[in-house]
């Protein structure tokens, strides 16, 4: 089956006992031991052996073209499990522009863990070559497109450089989704998703995922960390995630088309200073994005509002966000509803987000309605 069919039918699994096409929800935390004290079912305890995990993990593995997947309680739980699998003193490269909560974790908990984390411009191949330390750099973390500037990192080139130095490459592909990019096919070792976002797509599940291209020693450490630290998903959330992935392809395709139209509409708008969207030919990372994103450039864009008179761009951006009706002022992204957020206010000191930047997560509403709503919010 092609990926869209895999997602829509969730691999076509049918419950063997009832013949139901919607999978059952397993809430049991423990499982019967055989009379001879063996567990031939393969399940002992639901913390890391929950049957409700099976279908969601299998669907994601198929979509990413990987070896295996793991569900976690959140995107942060998935991401930090990767870093916790490293040893104190290991050198790690991460992008300067990335998901703010993970960046904070690396700067604080990661440093306390003993990791030597170096933040670089991951979009620059030259800077990566200068920063990577052969035999010492253990992990290169990529986020592409990177929140909230949507900068693009060339996955293939980064993997070539990192692997030559003996480092593993992990890609946060939350925004691209497997609909648009398959990092494992481009050389990455592990793919991470904040499944709260596009994979689930309905703003009603907190979840994270990892998918590996091979059964490595690193992957086994990550599996052990999930089981021992316990950052696992609940049964109902895993069931909802499978439900959400069944509509992944149409949701992402609609969001991509709408985001492209919105970006093009406001790119030359007199009240807009800049539109940041990989689908615009003028965008710095457009060429790299076109190479590794197939079928669209994602549903995320950022718009920098121009100041006027005595009002700064920051004040104009915040005022515009206050006036929207269809767009919802809320954190997160990737849901069916369109969201808007003044990102600098959320991230605070040290943010790479310009003060006049509004982050937009395009949902599946009518594109014309979304444009009209933002237009009236800009009215001065």
N, C-alpha and C positions, 0 to 999 in steps of 0.2 A: 504494500500500500504506500501511496505517497503520504508525506507528513500531514497534510490537511485531513486525510482520511483516518490516519492513525489517531490524531487528536479528537476528531469528531466522534469516533466510535470507541475511544479509549481502548484501542487495540482490539475491539470487538469481543472483549471478554463477556461471557455469559455465566451467571451463577449456576453451578452444576446441579445443585439440589432443587432449586425452584425454577430454573430456566429464565430468571429475570435478567433483563438487559441493563438494569441499573444495579450496580454492585451493592451488596449488603454492608451494613455498618457494624463492625465488631467492637464491642466495648469491654470484653473480658480482659482482665489484666493478667490472668494466669491460665495455664493449660495443663491437661491431665498427663501425668507420667505413666508410661507403660508398666505392666506388672513386674517386669524385670528391671525397673528403674531407668529405663532408657526413654528418650524423647524422640521417637521416630517421626513425629510430626514436624520436627525441626524447630518447634517453638516451646520456650520455657516461660518467658516473662515478656509482657507487652511493651516494656520500655523501649526495646530495640527490635522486637520481633512481632509487632502488631500486624495482623493480616490486612488491616485497612490500608497500610502503607504500600502493599504489594503493587496494586494497580497504578497508583500515582507514580511510584518510582519507575515502574516498567514503561509507562507512557513517556515519561520524561527522558529515560535512557534511549528509547527508540527515536524520539524527536531530535535529541542531540547527537545520535550516532555513537553513543558511549558504551562502556563496559558495565557500569552500574551507577545507581543514584541513591542518595540518602535524603530523607526529609528531616528538617529541623524545626524547632519551635519558632524561629524567626530568621530573617535574613542575617541579622547580626550573629545569631547562634551558629549559622552555617559558616559565615566568614571567619569568625573568631576561632572556630574549631580548626580551620586550616592553619592559622598562626600558632595555636596552642600545640599543634603537632610538631612544631619546630623546637630546637633546643636553645637555651640561653646562649647569647653570643652570636647567633646566626645573623647574617646580614640580609636585609630585606629591602627591596626597592618598591616604592609605591608612588602613585601619581600625586602631584600637587593638587590637582582638581579631581575630587572623588567624593563619594557619599560622606557627608560631614560626620555622622555618628561613628562610622568606622575609622575615619581619620583621627577623631578624638580618642578612640579606643587605642589606636596604634601609638599615639603620642603619650598616653597615660598608662593604661594597663599593659600595653605591649612593651613599653619601655621598662615597666616594673617587672614584667615577665623575663626581661633580659635581652629582648630582641634589639638589634641595631638597625633601626628603621631610617631609611633615607628617602625623602620625598623629592622627586624630580619631575621635569616636564616630560611625561611619558610619550608625548606626541613627537618629540625630537629624537630621531635615531642617533644623532651625534651625542646628545646628552646621555642617552642610555649607554652607549659604548664607553663613555668616560666614567660613568658611575658603576657599571657592573664590575665585580671583582672575581675573576676566575678562581674557582675552588673555594671561595668564601661566600659569595652571594648564593643563598639557598632558594630564594623565592622572588619572583617578579610578579607583582600584582597589577593587573590591567583593569580599568573600568572604561568601557567604550560602548556607546557614547557616554561621556562622563558628566555627571550631575554637578552643577546646574548650567554649565557653559556648553555642554554637549560636544566637547572636544573629542576628536577621533584619534585612537591609537592604531597603528598598522599592526594587526595581530601577527601576521606571518613574519614580518621583519623582526618584530620584538622576540618572537619565539626562536628564530634563527640565532640571534645574538645571545639570548639567555641560555639556550641549550648548549651553545658552544662553550659558555662559561661554566656549565654544569648546574645551572639553576632550573627550577621548576617554574612553569608559568600557569597562573590561575587568572581566569577572566571573569569579572563581574559583567554578565551579559543581560542584566535585568531589563534595560531599556530596549536592547535589540531584540530580545527573545529568540527562540529557535526558529521563529517564522522568518526572520530576516538574516540572522547570522548563526553559523554553527562553528564556534571557536575550536572545537576538537579537530575538525577537518582542516583547520588552518594551522594546526601545530600545537595548540594549547594542551596542557595536561589535565586540567580540571576546570569546569565551568560552574560558576555560582549564580544563583538567582535569589533575589528577594521575592519570593513567590507571592507575598502579600500583594504585589503589584500586578503585572500583566498575566502571569500564569493563572492566578485565581481570577482577577479582573472584576470583582464585584464589591470590593471594599468591605468584606466581611470575614476575612481570614488573615491572621498573622502567621507567616510561614517562610521557611527558607529551604533551599535545596543545593546540593552539590552533585555533579556528575563527573565521573572520571573516565578517561580514555583507556586506562589499563589498571589491572589489579597490582598496585605497587605497594612497597613497604609504607610509603607515606599515606596511601589510601587506607591501609589497615590501621595505622595509628589514628587517623581521623574517625574511622568506624568505632574504635575503642573509646575515643574521647566522647563521641555522642552517647555511647552506652553508659560510660562511667560518670560523666558529668551530668547527663540526663536532660540535655536540651532537645527533647523530642516533641513531636507534634501530637496533639490529641486525636482521638479517633474521628470525631465529628469534623474537625478541621481537615484531616487527611481526606475524608470523604468529600467535603466541599471543594477541596483543591482538585480532585479528579473531575468533579462536576464543572468547575471553572475552566479547566484545560480543554474541555470538549468544544468550547466556543472560542478558543484562543485565536485561530486563524481569521475568522471573519471579524472579530473585534480589533485585532491588530491592523488588518488591512483597512478597515474603515477609519481608524484613528490615524494611520499614516497618510491616507488621502486627504483627510481633513486638516491635519497639521501642515501638510505641504501647501494646501490652498490658503490657509491662514498666514503662513510665513510669506508666501508670495504677495498676498494682499497688503500686508503691513510693511513689506521690505522698503518701499519708497514713500511711506506715509509721512506727511510733514510733522506730525506730532511724535514720531518714533525716531530715536537715534540709531538703533541697530536691532536687527532680528538675528538671533543665533539659532540656526537650524541646519543640520548637515545636508538637507536636500536642496539648499540654495547654492547655485554655482559659485557665488561670491564667498561662501563660507570657507574658512581656511582648511578644514579637513574634508571638504567635499570629495576630492579625488580618492582619498583613502577610503572614505565611507562608501563610495560607489563601487569600489573594488571588493569590499567584504560584506556589504549589506545588499541582499537581493530582494527586490519586490517592494522597497520603500525605505524610508530613512527614520522611522520611528514616530511615535505620537507625542514626543516631548519637544518643546521649543521654549526659548526665553526671549522676552521683548524688553528692550531698554527704552524707557519713556523719556522724551525730551522735556527739559524744563522750559519755562516761559515766564517772562516778566520777573517778578520777585520770587517765583516758585522754583525751587531746585528740581532736578530730575527725580530725586528721591521722593520729594513731596508730591510731585505729579504722579509718580508710580503708585504710591500708597493711596492717593486720592482716587485713582482709576480703579484700583482693587476694591475700594469701598463702594463703588457705584455699580459694579456688575450685578446682574440678576441671574442669568442662566449659569454662568461660571460660578463655582462655589469656592469661597475662601477657605481652604483647608490644606493641611499637609498630606503627603503621600501622592501617589501617581498610579496610572495604569488601570483605573477603574472605568466603568461604562459612563460615568458622569465626568464632566470636564471640571478641572480644579485650577485655581489660580493662587499664587502665593508670592509675597514679597520676601524673597529668600534671605537677603542680608539681615532682616529683622530676626529671622529664625536662627541663623548660624552665628551671628554676633561677631566679636572681634576675631580678626584673622581670616574672615571669609574671603574666598576669591570672587564672590558675587558682587558686581558693581551695585552701588546704592540705588540706582534707578532701574534695577532688573526685576522683572516679574516672571516667575516660572509658570509655564502653562502645561498642564497635562490634558491633552485633547481626548475627549471621550467619543461616544458614538452618536451624539445628537446631530441634528441637521447643521451642516457647515455654515450655511447662510445665517442661521440664527446665532451661532457662536460669534461670527464676524460682526453682526449687527449689535450684539450685546456689548462687545468690546469697544466698538466704535462709539456707542452712546456713552460708555464709561469714560472715554477719552475727551468727550465734549467739554470745551472750556468757555 
